[in-house]
Amino acid sequence: MRFFVSLITVMVLLAAARQTDGAGSRVAAIMGKIDEMQEMVGDISVKVAITQNKVDQGIKLYESLYFRRDKTDQFLIIMTAPEHEKGNGYLREGDNFWMYRQNTRTFQHISRDESIMGTDAKAGDFEERKLVELYTPELDAAGSEIIAEETLGNKPVLRFSMVAKVNDVTYPRQVYWVQQDNFLPLKVQSYSSSGTLMQTAYFPRWTVIEGKYIPLQHIYIDEFEKGNKSIVELSGISLKALDPRIFTKGYLENLSK
C-alpha cells in the first residue's frame, strides 16, 4: 500500500491545467501538473498516524515523525508508537535506504521492496519519481484517452486512466477521480498487470498550508484481501526549511536515545 506515495504525490496539486488545446492531452496535462507542483513542495515535516485493520491481526496503530527534503530526495522516519517500534527509524541517503534498530544501535541496508514500520508501505514508495516518466494516458480501442465527466458523491469529477510505461512500478494501471474545479484527487483505484483491482484509496479531508493542498486523511481499502483497511492521518504539518543534519545517521541515532 503506497501510503507515502500518496502523501507526497497527491499533496502537490493546487490548480491543475484546466484544458489543453485540441492537439494536447488532457490526462498528460494533469499528470505533468502533478509533477510540476511536486517539485515546488520543498521540505516537509509531519506527524503520521496509521490505523491498520487486518482480518487476521486485528487493529494496530503506528505513529511516526516524518521528514522529507524534495530537492535532494531525502527522507527520515522515526517511530514513536507502538512501544516495540519506538526509536526505530528509516533513512534515505543518496541511493541508499537504511533501516535503524534502536535496541541494537545498528543500521541495515534495505531494498526498495522492504516493508516500512511493519505496514504495507515499501521503502521505494518514498522515492521522488515523476508520473510522466512512469505512466502514460490509457487509450481505448479507438485510440482516444480514457477520461470522462462523472459525479462522485455530490461532487463533479473527472475520471481518467493511466498505464505504466516502465516495469518497476507497484501498480501497472491506475484510475483517478479528481474534482473538476480544482483537480484534487478524491479516489484512486490501482490494478495489477492481470487487470485485478488491488486497492482503492480515498482522500476525503484536505487542508491548505502556504498555498499547498495537503490531504489530512487517506483511506486505503485492500481489494485483494477483503476486509483489510488502513487509515492514514496527518497532523502538525510544517513546510519550513529543514536543517540538512536531520538527514544523517547521527541525527537518527540521537533521536532514538
Secondary structure, DSSP 8 states (H G I E B T S, - for coil): --HHHHHHHGGG-SS------TTS-HHHHHHHHHHHHHTT--EEEEEEEEEEEETTTEEEEEEEEEEEETTTTEEEEEEEESGGGTT-EEEEETTEEEEEETTTTEEEEE-TT-BSTTSS-BGGGGS---HHHHEEE-B-TTS-B-EEEEEETTEEEEEEEEEESSS--S-SEEEEEEETTT--EEEEEEE-TTS-EEEEEEEEEEEEETTEEEEEEEEEEESSSTT-EEEEEEEEEE-S---GGGGSHHHHHHHT-
